[in-house]
């Protein structure tokens, strides 16, 4: 027969679903930390001399903060959305697929905007400095495809039911 | 069937019309099961149980069969396209009909 309650796991806090408002704050924190991290990296590499003062330490802290916020985001809806099919039930697969579709549209727009920016930079006399500034945006092309579906799920999943 | 009718028929019905009603909360309460316990038994996430109960998610055929087997009840006793009458009303009406026949 069935037990009425499941024993709480030692790590249940890590997969306990957050309220949607907190999840959204976490999404914003993840991308804000990453954006500031890129700006600090850019400043560090372009400064004379390179990496003045504690800028390097700030970059490391921001990187760790980004990674920590993203890792928490992975299980913030109460399950790791971006995982193997067999670990998700049919509703979760539906949510994940919808998130991928939405993320794909957003990425298409971003790639389009970046392409236009690159075309503009190529036609500019001071193209080299534009390309340097573009390096601020290129890392997004790596980070966003990997993180956006997870962020979309965390952003859109409604608040968890009150009773478990 | 005209082309317009065919096009109308191809468009999915609004969510409200496609809603599947269920007796999961009652069945769970009768057996003293939490959402988590039912979810564990069915191999799904406990939030999915909540979504099904609220009618926000219509489970697929395979999951419906699993639920039916778990409660040992026919599917139509658990799910319906029409809102269910309260179980107490159904039970008392049947028992009063039986006593009238007797």
HADDOCK unambig.tbl for C-alpha pairs under 7 A between the chains (distance, minus, plus):
assign (segid A and resid 3 and name CA) (segid B and resid 37 and name CA) 6.48 0.50 0.50
assign (segid A and resid 4 and name CA) (segid B and resid 32 and name CA) 6.15 0.50 0.50
assign (segid A and resid 4 and name CA) (segid B and resid 33 and name CA) 4.75 0.50 0.50
assign (segid A and resid 4 and name CA) (segid B and resid 34 and name CA) 5.78 0.50 0.50
assign (segid A and resid 4 and name CA) (segid B and resid 37 and name CA) 5.77 0.50 0.50
assign (segid A and resid 5 and name CA) (segid B and resid 34 and name CA) 6.13 0.50 0.50
assign (segid A and resid 5 and name CA) (segid B and resid 36 and name CA) 6.78 0.50 0.50
assign (segid A and resid 5 and name CA) (segid B and resid 37 and name CA) 5.55 0.50 0.50
assign (segid A and resid 6 and name CA) (segid B and resid 36 and name CA) 6.64 0.50 0.50
assign (segid A and resid 6 and name CA) (segid B and resid 37 and name CA) 6.01 0.50 0.50
assign (segid A and resid 89 and name CA) (segid B and resid 44 and name CA) 5.33 0.50 0.50
assign (segid A and resid 89 and name CA) (segid B and resid 45 and name CA) 6.71 0.50 0.50
assign (segid A and resid 91 and name CA) (segid B and resid 48 and name CA) 6.53 0.50 0.50
assign (segid A and resid 160 and name CA) (segid B and resid 47 and name CA) 6.56 0.50 0.50
assign (segid A and resid 161 and name CA) (segid B and resid 47 and name CA) 6.69 0.50 0.50
assign (segid A and resid 161 and name CA) (segid B and resid 50 and name CA) 6.39 0.50 0.50
assign (segid A and resid 164 and name CA) (segid B and resid 34 and name CA) 6.17 0.50 0.50
assign (segid A and resid 164 and name CA) (segid B and resid 35 and name CA) 5.33 0.50 0.50
assign (segid A and resid 164 and name CA) (segid B and resid 36 and name CA) 5.56 0.50 0.50
